[in-house]
Amino acid sequence: MPFKFIYRCLLVVLIASCNSESSSNKITVSDSLIKRIAVKLQITDSVHFFNNCSELMNGSSSGGIQGVNTSKDSTGYFCFVECFDCKESYEVVLSYKGGIEKRKFIGYQKIEASFNSGCQNLFNDFDCFAFVLKMRDPEKQKDMHAMNIDFPVNVKIYKRISGDTWQFIKKIKAKSFEEYSRAELNTIYGLD
């Protein structure tokens, strides 16, 4: 953590010095260089998980995170979109803002209504988390109900900052479906 803090401070100083003028010289740094530095520091990432929003909604669902031994109240009332034919396959888990009690109070119908119209405002009513991992399209498997992930699997985890701007959180190796599901739940509730 201190390492990232030092580099972020260095980035701020670099940007500030680039914008100030000395009496004889003006330092200029391209925006692309600053963006590359920001990405290296994992401030934000150039991944856009909602780029193809209307296509994502074709295979969307709502329900609960499965595979964990936890209360249905804490694992339920989520919405999901997946992309299998993207450069890297991924799953986005959307959690209606306000916590478990609010999700339970408003119920699935209201959450689904907000989710189904979410492309219009990039799911502004939801906290969004992306999990990038190798997955197969279930509809292209012999048994569409069979597991579409081979474990162990590397998973890159992102949190949506706003709109379609995402921040890389971390990379994990999940050894089982249960471990992957637990990582999803822990990420959503900030337990890691």
Stockholm file with secondary structure:
# STOCKHOLM 1.0

chainA/1-192         MPFKFIYRCLLVVLIASCNSESSSNKITVSDSLIKRIAVKLQITDSVHFFNNCSELMNGSSSGGIQGVNTSKDSTGYFCFVECFDCKESYEVVLSYKGGIEKRKFIGYQKIEASFNSGCQNLFNDFDCFAFVLKMRDPEKQKDMHAMNIDFPVNVKIYKRISGDTWQFIKKIKAKSFEEYSRAELNTIYGLD
#=GR chainA/1-192 SS CHHHHHHHHHHHHHHHHHHSBCSSCBCCCCHHHHHHHHHHTTSSBSCCTTTTHHHHHHTCEEECCCSSCSCHHHHCSEEEEEESSSSSCEEEEEEETTHHHHHHHHHHHHHHHHHHTGGGTTSTTEEEEEEECCCCCGGGSSSTTSCCCCSSEEEEEEEEEETTEEEEEEEEEESSHHHHHHHHHHHHTTCC
#=GC SS_cons         CHHHHHHHHHHHHHHHHHHSBCSSCBCCCCHHHHHHHHHHTTSSBSCCTTTTHHHHHHTCEEECCCSSCSCHHHHCSEEEEEESSSSSCEEEEEEETTHHHHHHHHHHHHHHHHHHTGGGTTSTTEEEEEEECCCCCGGGSSSTTSCCCCSSEEEEEEEEEETTEEEEEEEEEESSHHHHHHHHHHHHTTCC
//
